[in-house]
Amino acid sequence: MILLLIKKEILGKEVVDISGIVIGKVDDVEVNFETQTLEGIMVSKGGLFGGFGGSSSGTLVPYDVIKVIGDKVLLTRDIPEI
C-alpha cells in the first residue's frame, strides 16, 4: 500500500541529471512487491512532446542512481540513452 502511495507522489516529476539539466519526467515506477522496495523509475524523454512518437517504455533509472526525490528527482550521475 505504501509503495502505491509513493508511486502516486513520484509520477510526472521532472528528472534532473548531475549537470542540472532536465532529462525527462517520471513515467512509471518499478517496485518489488515481495521485498517492498523501490527498484527504479522509468523516465520518458523531456520536452514539450516527450513521449509522443517515441518509445513508450522510456529508460529505467536504477534506484541507486537517485540522489533525492523532492519537487524534482535528482540523479547522482548522467544516464545515457534518454
C-alpha positions, 0 to 999 in steps of 0.5 A: 500500500505504501509503495502505491502511495509513493508511486502516486507522489513520484509520477510526472516529476521532472528528472534532473541529471548531475549537470542540472539539466532536465532529462525527462519526467517520471513515467512509471515506477518499478517496485518489488512487491515481495521485498517492498522496495523501490527498484527504479523509475522509468523516465520518458524523454523531456520536452514539450512532446516527450513521449509522443512518437517515441518509445513508450517504455522510456529508460529505467533509472536504477534506484541507486542512481537517485540522489533525492526525490523532492519537487524534482528527482535528482540523479547522482550521475548522467544516464545515457540513452534518454 
